[in-house]
Amino acid sequence: ACSRCGEADPDYVPPVVPGDLTGDNVVTNEDVVLLMWHVLFPEENPISAAADFTGDGIVTNDDVVLLMWHVLFPEENPL
């Protein structure tokens, strides 16, 4: 929002946090659980964020493991 008039900037795009599947701007266990549910039951648990952390073009258990390692040890496992 503008600091003078308070109007919202129509061109503002919030920063993207890699691995933040819940949209709260932090990567936590909740994101890991959401990704696990998506991998197991994709139709019932769609996600809107990019979750292919392995770069192989599909979201699988490998992506869940990478996200889990990132939550536990973010410095050693960047996304």
N, CA, C and O atoms as CSV, one atom per row, in Angstrom:
chain,resi,resn,atom,element,x,y,z
A,1,ALA,N,N,0.836,-1.184,0.000
A,1,ALA,CA,C,0.000,0.000,0.000
A,1,ALA,C,C,0.884,1.253,0.000
A,1,ALA,O,O,2.012,1.246,0.495
A,2,CYS,N,N,0.350,2.290,-0.554
A,2,CYS,CA,C,1.053,3.563,-0.598
A,2,CYS,C,C,1.162,4.127,0.818
A,2,CYS,O,O,0.190,4.109,1.573
A,3,SER,N,N,2.348,4.627,1.176
A,3,SER,CA,C,2.553,5.167,2.519
A,3,SER,C,C,1.875,6.525,2.706
A,3,SER,O,O,1.633,6.946,3.838
A,4,ARG,N,N,1.566,7.213,1.602
A,4,ARG,CA,C,0.912,8.518,1.715
A,4,ARG,C,C,-0.602,8.409,1.683
A,4,ARG,O,O,-1.282,8.995,2.525
A,5,CYS,N,N,-1.143,7.660,0.717
A,5,CYS,CA,C,-2.603,7.634,0.562
A,5,CYS,C,C,-3.244,6.317,1.009
A,5,CYS,O,O,-4.460,6.255,1.190
A,6,GLY,N,N,-2.453,5.284,1.183
A,6,GLY,CA,C,-2.990,4.010,1.643
A,6,GLY,C,C,-3.572,3.130,0.555
A,6,GLY,O,O,-4.061,2.036,0.838
A,7,GLU,N,N,-3.526,3.591,-0.689
A,7,GLU,CA,C,-4.057,2.792,-1.795
A,7,GLU,C,C,-3.159,1.589,-2.070
A,7,GLU,O,O,-1.937,1.669,-1.941
A,8,ALA,N,N,-3.777,0.482,-2.448
A,8,ALA,CA,C,-3.027,-0.731,-2.803
A,8,ALA,C,C,-2.410,-0.555,-4.183
A,8,ALA,O,O,-3.037,0.002,-5.084
A,9,ASP,N,N,-1.201,-1.024,-4.343
A,9,ASP,CA,C,-0.512,-0.979,-5.631
A,9,ASP,C,C,-1.030,-2.129,-6.494
A,9,ASP,O,O,-0.823,-3.293,-6.151
A,10,PRO,N,N,-1.698,-1.823,-7.604
A,10,PRO,CA,C,-2.257,-2.894,-8.444
A,10,PRO,C,C,-1.181,-3.742,-9.117
A,10,PRO,O,O,-1.474,-4.845,-9.579
A,11,ASP,N,N,0.050,-3.255,-9.180
A,11,ASP,CA,C,1.130,-4.001,-9.823
A,11,ASP,C,C,1.981,-4.783,-8.830
A,11,ASP,O,O,2.934,-5.453,-9.228
A,12,TYR,N,N,1.647,-4.705,-7.531
A,12,TYR,CA,C,2.443,-5.396,-6.522
A,12,TYR,C,C,2.286,-6.906,-6.642
A,12,TYR,O,O,1.174,-7.430,-6.718
A,13,VAL,N,N,3.415,-7.584,-6.655
A,13,VAL,CA,C,3.438,-9.046,-6.664
A,13,VAL,C,C,4.220,-9.474,-5.431
A,13,VAL,O,O,5.399,-9.146,-5.304
A,14,PRO,N,N,3.577,-10.205,-4.516
A,14,PRO,CA,C,4.298,-10.611,-3.315
A,14,PRO,C,C,5.460,-11.533,-3.665
A,14,PRO,O,O,5.397,-12.262,-4.655
A,15,PRO,N,N,6.511,-11.506,-2.867
A,15,PRO,CA,C,7.663,-12.356,-3.167
A,15,PRO,C,C,7.302,-13.838,-3.056
A,15,PRO,O,O,6.484,-14.238,-2.228
A,16,VAL,N,N,7.929,-14.626,-3.902
A,16,VAL,CA,C,7.697,-16.066,-3.896
A,16,VAL,C,C,8.741,-16.711,-2.996
A,16,VAL,O,O,9.940,-16.489,-3.162
A,17,VAL,N,N,8.280,-17.507,-2.049
A,17,VAL,CA,C,9.168,-18.241,-1.152
A,17,VAL,C,C,9.178,-19.686,-1.626
A,17,VAL,O,O,8.173,-20.381,-1.475
A,18,PRO,N,N,10.290,-20.162,-2.200
A,18,PRO,CA,C,10.328,-21.549,-2.674
A,18,PRO,C,C,9.999,-22.527,-1.548
A,18,PRO,O,O,10.571,-22.450,-0.461
A,19,GLY,N,N,9.076,-23.442,-1.819
A,19,GLY,CA,C,8.674,-24.436,-0.837
A,19,GLY,C,C,7.473,-24.035,-0.009
A,19,GLY,O,O,6.920,-24.861,0.717
A,20,ASP,N,N,7.055,-22.769,-0.104
A,20,ASP,CA,C,5.896,-22.305,0.658
A,20,ASP,C,C,4.625,-22.687,-0.088
A,20,ASP,O,O,4.151,-21.933,-0.937
A,21,LEU,N,N,4.080,-23.843,0.222
A,21,LEU,CA,C,2.893,-24.333,-0.467
A,21,LEU,C,C,1.601,-23.873,0.202
A,21,LEU,O,O,0.531,-23.954,-0.401
A,22,THR,N,N,1.693,-23.392,1.441
A,22,THR,CA,C,0.507,-22.935,2.157
A,22,THR,C,C,0.238,-21.448,1.944
A,22,THR,O,O,-0.853,-20.970,2.253
A,23,GLY,N,N,1.217,-20.713,1.420
A,23,GLY,CA,C,1.033,-19.294,1.140
A,23,GLY,C,C,1.208,-18.375,2.321
A,23,GLY,O,O,0.716,-17.247,2.303
A,24,ASP,N,N,1.913,-18.839,3.373
A,24,ASP,CA,C,2.105,-17.994,4.550
A,24,ASP,C,C,3.498,-17.355,4.597
A,24,ASP,O,O,3.877,-16.772,5.612
A,25,ASN,N,N,4.253,-17.462,3.514
A,25,ASN,CA,C,5.584,-16.864,3.349
A,25,ASN,C,C,6.681,-17.478,4.212
A,25,ASN,O,O,7.744,-16.880,4.376
A,26,VAL,N,N,6.438,-18.652,4.759
A,26,VAL,CA,C,7.470,-19.414,5.460
A,26,VAL,C,C,7.339,-20.877,5.052
A,26,VAL,O,O,6.261,-21.332,4.671
A,27,VAL,N,N,8.439,-21.602,5.135
A,27,VAL,CA,C,8.434,-23.021,4.797
A,27,VAL,C,C,8.501,-23.807,6.098
A,27,VAL,O,O,9.473,-23.715,6.849
A,28,THR,N,N,7.451,-24.582,6.351
A,28,THR,CA,C,7.344,-25.323,7.602
A,28,THR,C,C,6.908,-26.761,7.336
A,28,THR,O,O,6.745,-27.186,6.192
A,29,ASN,N,N,6.724,-27.496,8.435
A,29,ASN,CA,C,6.234,-28.867,8.330
A,29,ASN,C,C,4.881,-28.930,7.637
A,29,ASN,O,O,4.574,-29.918,6.970
A,30,GLU,N,N,4.074,-27.894,7.785
A,30,GLU,CA,C,2.765,-27.864,7.131
A,30,GLU,C,C,2.907,-27.964,5.616
A,30,GLU,O,O,2.088,-28.605,4.957
A,31,ASP,N,N,3.936,-27.338,5.064
A,31,ASP,CA,C,4.169,-27.419,3.624
A,31,ASP,C,C,4.557,-28.838,3.229
A,31,ASP,O,O,4.132,-29.332,2.184
A,32,VAL,N,N,5.356,-29.492,4.056
A,32,VAL,CA,C,5.755,-30.879,3.788
A,32,VAL,C,C,4.530,-31.783,3.793
A,32,VAL,O,O,4.362,-32.613,2.900
A,33,VAL,N,N,3.679,-31.620,4.797
A,33,VAL,CA,C,2.477,-32.458,4.892
A,33,VAL,C,C,1.559,-32.212,3.702
A,33,VAL,O,O,1.015,-33.160,3.134
A,34,LEU,N,N,1.382,-30.955,3.318
A,34,LEU,CA,C,0.549,-30.639,2.164
A,34,LEU,C,C,1.098,-31.305,0.905
A,34,LEU,O,O,0.334,-31.839,0.101
A,35,LEU,N,N,2.403,-31.276,0.734
A,35,LEU,CA,C,3.004,-31.907,-0.440
A,35,LEU,C,C,2.847,-33.424,-0.393
A,35,LEU,O,O,2.613,-34.056,-1.423
A,36,MET,N,N,2.975,-34.011,0.794
A,36,MET,CA,C,2.766,-35.464,0.917
A,36,MET,C,C,1.347,-35.834,0.506
A,36,MET,O,O,1.145,-36.781,-0.253
A,37,TRP,N,N,0.366,-35.091,1.004
A,37,TRP,CA,C,-1.014,-35.370,0.639
A,37,TRP,C,C,-1.229,-35.198,-0.858
A,37,TRP,O,O,-1.964,-35.969,-1.474
A,38,HIS,N,N,-0.591,-34.189,-1.445
A,38,HIS,CA,C,-0.719,-33.962,-2.886
A,38,HIS,C,C,-0.143,-35.135,-3.680
A,38,HIS,O,O,-0.738,-35.576,-4.663
A,39,VAL,N,N,1.012,-35.637,-3.252
A,39,VAL,CA,C,1.632,-36.760,-3.967
A,39,VAL,C,C,0.744,-38.003,-3.865
A,39,VAL,O,O,0.574,-38.731,-4.843
A,40,LEU,N,N,0.183,-38.238,-2.687
A,40,LEU,CA,C,-0.658,-39.422,-2.490
A,40,LEU,C,C,-2.015,-39.304,-3.189
A,40,LEU,O,O,-2.478,-40.254,-3.820
A,41,PHE,N,N,-2.640,-38.143,-3.072
A,41,PHE,CA,C,-3.988,-37.937,-3.616
A,41,PHE,C,C,-4.050,-36.591,-4.336
A,41,PHE,O,O,-4.631,-35.641,-3.812
A,42,PRO,N,N,-3.459,-36.497,-5.530
A,42,PRO,CA,C,-3.361,-35.200,-6.210
A,42,PRO,C,C,-4.707,-34.568,-6.567
A,42,PRO,O,O,-4.842,-33.345,-6.517
A,43,GLU,N,N,-5.679,-35.360,-6.917
A,43,GLU,CA,C,-6.981,-34.792,-7.298
A,43,GLU,C,C,-7.667,-34.129,-6.106
A,43,GLU,O,O,-8.290,-33.077,-6.252
A,44,GLU,N,N,-7.554,-34.744,-4.924
A,44,GLU,CA,C,-8.207,-34.222,-3.736
A,44,GLU,C,C,-7.390,-33.132,-3.047
A,44,GLU,O,O,-7.919,-32.383,-2.225
A,45,ASN,N,N,-6.103,-33.042,-3.380
A,45,ASN,CA,C,-5.206,-32.090,-2.717
A,45,ASN,C,C,-4.363,-31.329,-3.725
A,45,ASN,O,O,-3.144,-31.491,-3.764
A,46,PRO,N,N,-5.007,-30.494,-4.545
A,46,PRO,CA,C,-4.231,-29.727,-5.527
A,46,PRO,C,C,-3.371,-28.673,-4.837
A,46,PRO,O,O,-3.711,-28.183,-3.760
A,47,ILE,N,N,-2.275,-28.341,-5.461
A,47,ILE,CA,C,-1.431,-27.258,-4.963
A,47,ILE,C,C,-1.231,-26.259,-6.089
A,47,ILE,O,O,-1.197,-26.633,-7.261
A,48,SER,N,N,-1.100,-25.001,-5.733
A,48,SER,CA,C,-0.949,-23.972,-6.762
A,48,SER,C,C,0.495,-23.511,-6.914
A,48,SER,O,O,0.834,-22.862,-7.904
A,49,ALA,N,N,1.349,-23.837,-5.951
A,49,ALA,CA,C,2.747,-23.417,-6.011
A,49,ALA,C,C,3.592,-24.468,-6.734
A,49,ALA,O,O,3.227,-25.642,-6.801
A,50,ALA,N,N,4.708,-24.026,-7.264
A,50,ALA,CA,C,5.638,-24.950,-7.908
A,50,ALA,C,C,6.237,-25.864,-6.853
A,50,ALA,O,O,6.724,-25.391,-5.826
A,51,ALA,N,N,6.204,-27.167,-7.096
A,51,ALA,CA,C,6.680,-28.122,-6.099
A,51,ALA,C,C,7.618,-29.164,-6.683
A,51,ALA,O,O,7.905,-30.168,-6.031
A,52,ASP,N,N,8.100,-28.944,-7.898
A,52,ASP,CA,C,9.044,-29.877,-8.513
A,52,ASP,C,C,10.458,-29.446,-8.135
A,52,ASP,O,O,11.148,-28.784,-8.910
A,53,PHE,N,N,10.877,-29.834,-6.930
A,53,PHE,CA,C,12.169,-29.402,-6.421
A,53,PHE,C,C,13.334,-30.182,-7.000
A,53,PHE,O,O,14.475,-29.725,-6.931
A,54,THR,N,N,13.069,-31.355,-7.573
A,54,THR,CA,C,14.138,-32.144,-8.190
A,54,THR,C,C,14.408,-31.696,-9.616
A,54,THR,O,O,15.470,-31.986,-10.167
A,55,GLY,N,N,13.453,-30.990,-10.221
A,55,GLY,CA,C,13.635,-30.511,-11.584
A,55,GLY,C,C,13.410,-31.561,-12.653
A,55,GLY,O,O,13.862,-31.397,-13.786
A,56,ASP,N,N,12.707,-32.655,-12.303
A,56,ASP,CA,C,12.480,-33.717,-13.279
A,56,ASP,C,C,11.154,-33.593,-14.018
A,56,ASP,O,O,10.817,-34.447,-14.839
A,57,GLY,N,N,10.401,-32.537,-13.732
A,57,GLY,CA,C,9.157,-32.296,-14.450
A,57,GLY,C,C,7.915,-32.899,-13.813
A,57,GLY,O,O,6.809,-32.675,-14.304
A,58,ILE,N,N,8.067,-33.656,-12.736
A,58,ILE,CA,C,6.924,-34.230,-12.038
A,58,ILE,C,C,7.115,-34.080,-10.536
A,58,ILE,O,O,8.241,-33.964,-10.051
A,59,VAL,N,N,6.009,-34.084,-9.805
A,59,VAL,CA,C,6.066,-33.977,-8.346
A,59,VAL,C,C,5.903,-35.374,-7.766
A,59,VAL,O,O,4.875,-36.024,-7.953
A,60,THR,N,N,6.938,-35.826,-7.057
A,60,THR,CA,C,6.954,-37.180,-6.521
A,60,THR,C,C,7.416,-37.166,-5.072
A,60,THR,O,O,7.626,-36.111,-4.474
A,61,ASN,N,N,7.571,-38.376,-4.521
A,61,ASN,CA,C,8.087,-38.527,-3.164
A,61,ASN,C,C,9.464,-37.894,-3.011
A,61,ASN,O,O,9.804,-37.405,-1.934
A,62,ASP,N,N,10.252,-37.898,-4.071
A,62,ASP,CA,C,11.582,-37.281,-4.012
A,62,ASP,C,C,11.482,-35.794,-3.682
A,62,ASP,O,O,12.321,-35.259,-2.956
A,63,ASP,N,N,10.463,-35.129,-4.211
A,63,ASP,CA,C,10.259,-33.714,-3.918
A,63,ASP,C,C,9.855,-33.518,-2.454
A,63,ASP,O,O,10.249,-32.540,-1.819
A,64,VAL,N,N,9.067,-34.456,-1.928
A,64,VAL,CA,C,8.683,-34.400,-0.513
A,64,VAL,C,C,9.926,-34.499,0.357
A,64,VAL,O,O,10.077,-33.746,1.318
A,65,VAL,N,N,10.812,-35.426,0.022
A,65,VAL,CA,C,12.035,-35.619,0.807
A,65,VAL,C,C,12.909,-34.367,0.751
A,65,VAL,O,O,13.437,-33.941,1.778
A,66,LEU,N,N,13.067,-33.777,-0.425
A,66,LEU,CA,C,13.869,-32.556,-0.535
A,66,LEU,C,C,13.270,-31.416,0.284
A,66,LEU,O,O,13.998,-30.663,0.931
A,67,LEU,N,N,11.948,-31.291,0.256
A,67,LEU,CA,C,11.306,-30.237,1.034
A,67,LEU,C,C,11.480,-30.501,2.527
A,67,LEU,O,O,11.696,-29.572,3.306
A,68,MET,N,N,11.385,-31.762,2.921
A,68,MET,CA,C,11.571,-32.111,4.329
A,68,MET,C,C,12.989,-31.776,4.786
A,68,MET,O,O,13.178,-31.206,5.860
A,69,TRP,N,N,13.976,-32.126,3.981
A,69,TRP,CA,C,15.359,-31.797,4.320
A,69,TRP,C,C,15.554,-30.291,4.386
A,69,TRP,O,O,16.295,-29.799,5.236
A,70,HIS,N,N,14.892,-29.549,3.492
A,70,HIS,CA,C,14.994,-28.087,3.508
A,70,HIS,C,C,14.416,-27.518,4.807
A,70,HIS,O,O,14.989,-26.597,5.389
A,71,VAL,N,N,13.291,-28.061,5.258
A,71,VAL,CA,C,12.686,-27.580,6.507
A,71,VAL,C,C,13.623,-27.853,7.679
A,71,VAL,O,O,13.795,-27.003,8.552
A,72,LEU,N,N,14.224,-29.032,7.696
A,72,LEU,CA,C,15.103,-29.398,8.803
A,72,LEU,C,C,16.444,-28.673,8.772
A,72,LEU,O,O,16.935,-28.217,9.804
A,73,PHE,N,N,17.031,-28.568,7.583
A,73,PHE,CA,C,18.368,-27.994,7.422
A,73,PHE,C,C,18.386,-27.049,6.215
A,73,PHE,O,O,18.964,-27.382,5.180
A,74,PRO,N,N,17.756,-25.873,6.338
A,74,PRO,CA,C,17.618,-24.991,5.180
A,74,PRO,C,C,18.935,-24.495,4.590
A,74,PRO,O,O,19.037,-24.311,3.377
A,75,GLU,N,N,19.935,-24.279,5.425
A,75,GLU,CA,C,21.206,-23.765,4.906
A,75,GLU,C,C,21.896,-24.798,4.013
A,75,GLU,O,O,22.484,-24.447,2.990
A,76,GLU,N,N,21.820,-26.069,4.404
A,76,GLU,CA,C,22.496,-27.127,3.656
A,76,GLU,C,C,21.657,-27.639,2.485
A,76,GLU,O,O,22.176,-28.314,1.596
A,77,ASN,N,N,20.356,-27.316,2.483
A,77,ASN,CA,C,19.444,-27.830,1.464
A,77,ASN,C,C,18.560,-26.728,0.880
A,77,ASN,O,O,17.346,-26.743,1.080
A,78,PRO,N,N,19.148,-25.784,0.170
A,78,PRO,CA,C,18.324,-24.716,-0.417
A,78,PRO,C,C,17.434,-25.269,-1.538
A,78,PRO,O,O,17.759,-26.276,-2.167
A,79,LEU,N,N,16.323,-24.601,-1.767
A,79,LEU,CA,C,15.424,-25.031,-2.856
A,79,LEU,C,C,15.663,-24.199,-4.093
A,79,LEU,O,O,15.006,-24.408,-5.113
